[in-house]
């Protein structure tokens, strides 16, 4: 039986991007995922508690999922979820548009 689409089915973009911690975690997962918490900590500079809180929220929104290779907990962006893929593309695109990462685009 197909599930009924409702307004609640779709992610609220503000909810996903509400914190810098979530954005930083999504960036490192987009570039180098799947990663475990210690690697996320190393790459983002965030503390353990902030990472766990952000990952819990992102997992609840079905943006991030857990994989368990060799009994470790790794996290990845759920690219099979179209909304998660769109969020990942948005973050990567916006990051590419930062003035310090822009290539010369003389007209």
Order of alpha helices (4+ residues) and beta strands (2+ residues): alpha-alpha-beta-alpha-alpha-beta-beta-alpha
